[in-house]
Amino acid sequence: EKCTFDYLHSNRNAENIGEIINKALEKIEEENKTKLTGVFRSIDFNNENILGKTKERNAMLKTLLDDFNNPDIDLRPSKLGSQDIIGNAYEYLIARFAGDAGKKGGEFFTPSEVSELIAELVKPKSGDRIYDPTCGSGSLLIKASKQINNKNFSLYGQERNGSTHALCKMNMFLHDIDDARIEWGDTIANPLHHENDKL
């Protein structure tokens, strides 16, 4: 009960709202170990260094909760359909902010159109094992899996960036792909997908 959005929103004025959100995320991860282990490990809604002192932090979190309480925002899978909400949000943020850091967005994500084209060119079929050695938020893996008309496939990926790895696992969870093996680490220096002592 203390992990629902309604509970968090009803406590949006609490002095310790950051701590309440942290506990809810911790409990959600604990209850979904096989799917979400490590997803929220680096998220801290009570961090003064990142979110500011208590008054500013609480005001920001209250606004965030109020914004998501908008009835026009419905993130249920039944409403989203085939949209890759995490991939889309990630793409949007990278496109908007990568330029500020002097980086090109392509260093951080594969554009949606390219992922769709690759997924079609690969022509995945029932029974296939699909692997992306630099999977990012997992959008290419998800697009490839959508090319198959059943659940008879296996997805594998590896991502070096811890936050992006967490996004990918959450993305799989939101798309009801519960058995994807998404590893965290540098694929070149330490590839983590082995079978019979081979990659």
Secondary structure, DSSP 8 states (H G I E B T S, - for coil): -TTSHHHHHHTTT-TTHHHHHHHHHHHHHHHTHHHHTTTTTT--TT-HHHH-SHHHHHHHHHHHHHHHT-TT----HHHHTT--HHHHHHHHHHHHHTGGGT--GGGT---HHHHHHHHHHH---TT-EEEETT-TTSHHHHHHHHTSSSS--EEEEEESSHHHHHHHHHHHHHTT--S-EEEES-TTTS----BTTB-
